[in-house]
Amino acid sequence: MPTGRCWKLYVSPRPRHLAEAVCAALTACAGLSVVSLKYGLDAEGMLRPDKLVVHLANARAVRELGQRLLRSLGGAPVQGVPFTCEIGGDGLLSWGIDPPRDPAAQTALSWRSWVTLVLANALCDDAGTDVEPWERALREVKRVGVNPQTWEPASDLWANESVTAETEA
């Protein structure tokens, strides 16, 4: 995996439809700046919501691949991937972008790990306020640059650390 920005397109059909989705994704990736493609090989992997993930080099490739897959997989039964930005209206396709790698960390966080870590820290933070923990968590995720209704990252999220979506597009 490259050290730069990692855009992800999640494809989340029901487990029985994974093989069809993998074939469609492999075909749809032609000519795009794909870094890698991974999918669940065993029962545990096939049951995950993020059972098929395509890593791409830029936002333009995410948009193009999303459009191609909407045409080829539209109507497939959906499982859906929590904490990702939905494409197409039914949860079959969604996207996220991994945070910059912390040089001091042993492993890099993924988009969903980072979002859920922000939420968990806010839920656990007893700030001594009258705000409900769930409200505090949603406020915090919004404060760090993620829309808590769509899970879309702000276009300038991590702008100082790496290339933004506008310059990639």
BELBELLIN-V514500 format. One line per field, one symbol per residue. ss: DSSP state (~ for helix, > for strand, _ for the rest). phi: phi as a letter, one per 40 degrees, with the letter a starting at -180 (. if undefined). burial: I if it has 24 or more other C-alpha atoms within 12 Angstrom, else O. Layout:
ss: ???
phi: ???
burial: ???
This chain:
ss: ______>>>>>_>_~~~~~~~~~~~~~~_____>>>>>>___~~~~~____>>>>>__~~~~~~~~~~~~~~~____>______>>>_____>>>>>_____________~~~~~~~~~~~~~~________~~~~~~~~~~~__>______>___________~~~~_
phi: .ccccbcbbcbbccdcbcdccccccdcccdgbcccabbaccbdccccccccabbcbcacccccccdccccccbdgccbbgbcgbccbggbgcbaaaaccdccdcccbcccdccccccdcccccccccgbcccdccccccccccchbcccbgccccbdgdccaccccccc
burial: OOOOIIIIIIIIIIIOIIOIIIOIIIOIIOOIIIIOIIIIOOOOOIOIIIIIIIIIIIIOIIIIIIOIIIOOIIOIOIIIIIIIIIIIOOIIIIIIIIIIIOOOOOOOOIIIOIIIOIIOOIOOOOOOOOOOOOOIIIOIIIOIIIOIOOIIIOOOIOOOOOIIIOOOO
